[in-house]
Amino acid sequence: MQTDKWTYVFDLDGVIYRGKEPQPHAKELISVLKDRGHTVRFYTNNAARTRKSYISKLESMGIPTPVEEIMTSSYATALYFIEKNALGKTVYRIGEQGMADEFEAAGMKVLYDQEEPHAKIDFVTVGIDRQFSYQKLARAQRAILKGAQFIATNEDATFPLEGGTLQPGGGCMVAAVRCATGIEPFVVGKPSTYAYDKILELTDCTPERSVMVGDRLDTDILVGNRAGAKSVLVLTGVTSREQAESAKGDLKPDMIIETLGELI
Ligand SMILES: [Mg+2]
């Protein structure tokens, strides 16, 4: 590995785009970094969509992206199953179809709500589920209390819609399962370092040669700092300059930028 090459890890929403709108300089920055020989990865906590579904979105913004460059918390969970030699085992998920697709593509057996009420479940994964119900919670509880491993794809309490309205995030479903079982989940997504470390492993990069660029202090910046990366907060998303400048400890970004143009 050449020592002047870096791995740049970009959060998506609030950084590369906001909703359907590409952010200023995103396309230019990505192409400049790649031309200079740096490695680029995109990493979102969103567990509801497959990696493939991001390809067309990025492409429509002029950012051609092979699937290997995209990390989601669902895909990172699939990598966890692979690491644990668990392929073929049964997973029950509180989550959306994108999560199930990612697990099935890796070789897991996904148990659907209407299937085999008494089947043995090895893992329960929890992420955002806009069809969340008491029945799903009860099934997850039963399986975990019988010994299934409890995994949270991420613990985001909220996510912002365009215009700034907040919606409940996957962390709310995680909290319900934690409450029903009294058991702490293994967390895969930001701010846990599991998925970030996977990115470093897959790109053959050390933490000190990596940069995490994000718009949220309690996920993007925290994971970057915990992982030992450089952390860059861009002000085009959910964090104001005032919030960024008053952040303390592991929430404090190494660098604050107005737009991605400053990284060119
Ligand atoms: Mg974001």
Residues whose N, C-alpha, C, O or C-beta is under 5 A from the ligand:
A	BS01	MG	D11 L12 D13 G14 D215
